[in-house]
Amino acid sequence: MDEQTPVGLAEPRFEHGHFLLIAGLGGRFTQQTTAGIPDLWEKFIPHIGNIPGQKGEVTYGICCNPDGKGGFEYIAGVEIAKLDDLPDQYRWIEVQPQYYAVFEHKGSLDLLPQTFQYLWHTWLPQSGHEAADAPEFERYSEDFNPKLNTGKLEIWLPIKA
């Protein structure tokens, strides 16, 4: 595999993320089954704006709950204010405050797997940072449109401060 820096991937900024309560549709995946994640998003898109307690239009793709064998849960979701009236069909997760390296992904969503490979297998080992045991997530701006390639997509990689 070519380990060059993906096109348009700049050096990260470092941020202390704040608490997030995210709800959406989820599924379990492995590196071999991540091609199913776009289908999860297709199922989730009609729910945006209709989830009780939704805060804003920013969407999140959360990788969490690893099983230690390469499997993880992925939740396509939005931030919500509270769990009180959340229907059972939705998965939810609390993302605790954490230190992150934040990367902006430019270009097609088809290139996202290569970007993740680069971040985890090249950037992180060479950076002098260590991954933290916390959810990693994608943050899609309110105006994100994958078909028009507009808006902003950030990858928030949890690292030890």
C-alpha positions in Angstrom: 0.0 0.0 0.0 1.2 3.5 -0.8 1.8 5.3 2.5 2.0 8.8 1.1 0.1 11.6 2.7 -3.4 11.7 1.2 -4.0 14.6 -1.1 -5.1 17.7 0.7 -4.5 16.4 4.2 -2.9 19.1 6.2 -1.2 18.9 9.5 -3.8 18.6 12.3 -4.8 21.2 14.8 -5.1 20.0 18.4 -8.3 20.6 20.4 -9.9 19.7 23.7 -13.2 18.3 22.7 -16.3 18.9 24.8 -19.0 16.5 26.0 -21.3 15.2 23.2 -24.4 13.2 23.4 -24.9 11.6 20.0 -27.9 9.6 18.8 -28.5 7.9 15.4 -28.4 4.6 13.6 -25.6 2.2 14.3 -24.0 -1.1 13.4 -21.0 -3.3 14.0 -18.2 -3.3 11.5 -14.7 -4.6 10.9 -12.0 -3.3 8.6 -13.3 -5.8 6.0 -17.0 -4.6 6.3 -16.6 -0.8 6.4 -18.0 -0.6 2.8 -21.4 -1.0 4.5 -21.0 2.3 6.4 -22.4 4.4 3.4 -25.5 2.3 3.5 -26.0 3.1 7.2 -25.7 6.8 6.3 -28.3 6.4 3.5 -30.7 4.9 6.1 -29.9 7.7 8.6 -30.2 10.8 6.3 -34.1 10.8 6.4 -34.0 10.9 10.2 -31.9 14.1 10.3 -34.1 16.9 11.8 -36.6 14.4 13.2 -34.7 13.0 16.2 -36.1 14.2 19.5 -33.8 16.8 21.1 -31.6 17.2 18.1 -29.1 20.1 18.5 -28.1 21.8 15.2 -27.5 20.2 11.8 -23.9 18.9 12.3 -23.7 15.2 11.7 -21.2 12.7 13.3 -19.8 9.3 12.4 -18.7 7.8 15.7 -16.3 4.8 15.9 -16.7 3.3 19.3 -17.0 0.1 21.5 -14.1 -1.9 19.9 -14.3 -5.6 20.6 -10.5 -6.1 20.7 -10.6 -8.3 17.6 -10.8 -5.5 15.0 -14.6 -5.0 15.3 -16.2 -1.7 16.3 -19.5 0.0 16.5 -20.2 2.9 14.1 -23.0 5.4 14.7 -24.2 7.8 12.1 -25.8 10.5 14.2 -26.5 14.0 15.4 -26.0 15.7 18.8 -29.0 15.6 21.0 -29.8 17.5 24.2 -31.2 14.6 26.3 -32.1 10.9 26.2 -35.5 11.3 27.8 -37.7 10.9 24.8 -35.3 9.1 22.4 -37.1 6.2 20.6 -35.6 2.7 21.0 -34.7 2.5 17.3 -31.7 4.9 17.9 -28.3 4.0 19.3 -26.7 6.6 21.4 -23.3 7.3 23.0 -21.8 9.8 25.4 -18.5 11.2 24.0 -16.5 12.5 27.1 -14.2 15.5 26.9 -11.0 14.4 25.3 -7.8 15.7 23.6 -7.9 15.3 19.8 -5.8 15.7 16.7 -8.2 17.2 14.2 -7.7 16.6 10.5 -9.7 18.1 7.7 -10.5 15.5 4.9 -10.8 17.1 1.5 -12.0 15.2 -1.5 -14.3 12.3 -2.1 -15.7 10.2 0.6 -14.4 7.2 -1.4 -10.9 8.3 -0.2 -11.9 8.3 3.5 -10.6 4.7 4.1 -7.2 5.6 2.8 -7.2 8.7 5.0 -7.9 6.6 8.1 -5.2 4.1 7.1 -2.7 6.9 6.8 -3.8 8.5 10.1 -3.6 5.3 12.2 -0.7 3.6 10.5 1.6 6.4 9.4 0.8 9.7 11.0 0.1 8.4 14.6 3.3 6.3 14.8 5.4 9.1 13.5 3.8 11.9 15.5 5.1 11.1 18.9 1.5 10.9 20.2 -0.4 7.9 21.5 -4.0 7.0 20.8 -6.4 7.4 23.7 -9.0 4.8 24.5 -11.9 7.0 23.4 -14.3 7.3 20.4 -12.8 8.6 17.2 -15.3 10.4 15.0 -16.0 12.2 11.8 -17.7 15.6 12.0 -19.6 16.8 9.0 -20.5 20.5 8.8 -24.1 21.7 8.4 -23.6 22.4 4.7 -21.8 19.1 4.0 -22.9 17.6 0.7 -20.9 14.6 -0.6 -22.4 14.8 -4.1 -21.4 18.4 -4.6 -18.2 18.0 -2.5 -19.1 21.1 -0.4 -18.9 21.7 3.3 -16.3 20.5 5.8 -15.4 17.0 7.0 -13.1 16.7 10.0 -11.7 13.6 11.6 -11.2 13.8 15.3 -8.5 11.3 16.4 -8.4 10.9 20.2 -4.8 11.2 21.6 -3.3 11.2 25.1 -2.6 14.8 26.2 
